[in-house]
Amino acid sequence: MTHEARRKGSAGSSKATANFIMADCTKSTSYAGGPFDLVFGAWLLNYAPGHDGLGDTFHNIALNLKHDGHFVSITLVPA
């Protein structure tokens, strides 16, 4: 998915930039280029390894988000 996002993003003429990072979100890491205006997670929260892992994920998101930034996530309800 990140490969396709990079490909489509580079084809546009917008001056806005986007960074696509694949990483273990439960491990606190300050990513290069951050903090960010927006952190987007597709199918991220439902893969957290338990309660502690979910807390670690939110901590990592907050660590990499600007003070007035936004977190957007897509999480499907299990069928």
N, C-alpha and C positions, 0 to 999 in steps of 0.2 A: 504494500500500500504506500509506503514512503517513497519507493522508487517512482511509482506512477504520479504521486503528488509532486515530486520534484520535477518530473518531466512536464507535467501540465503547468506548473508554476513558472518554469523557465520559458514556456511558449507565449505567455501573456505579455502585454505591454505595460502593465501596471508598474509604478515606481515603488510600490510597497514590497517589502521583502518578507520571506517566511523561512524559518529554520525547521527542518524535520529531523527529530532525534529519536532513535530507537534505543531504549535503555530499560533497566530494571528500576521501575519507579518507586520501589520500596526502599531503595538505597539512597540516602541523602547525598546529592551531588549538585554542585553549582555548575550549571552548563555554560559553555562558552557562548558569549553573545547576550547572556541574561543579566539582570532579570528581564522578563518578557512582558509585553502588554497583554498577551493572550496565551493561555495554555489550553490546548485541546486534547482530549483523550477519547478515542473511539474504542468502545468495548474494553475499557480500562478497569473501572471500578469493580465489575463483577468477577474479575480475575484476581482480586486481592487475596492473598493467602491468610484469611481469617481476620479477626478484629484488629489485632496488632498490625498486620500488614496493611490494612485499610488506613489506619492511623498514620503509619509510616508514609504511605502514598500521599495523603493529604499534606503531611509535613513537607515532603519533597516538592509538591506543587506550590505551596506557599513560599518555600525557599527560593523558587525560580520565577515568581510572579512579582511584578512591580506593585507598589502599594495600592495604586488605583487600577490594577490589572483585572482581568476576568478569566475565570476558569469555565470552560464549556466541555460537556461530556455527553456522549451518546452511550446509553446503557439500556439494553433490551431487557424486558421482563421475561424471566424464564417461562417457557411454555409448559 
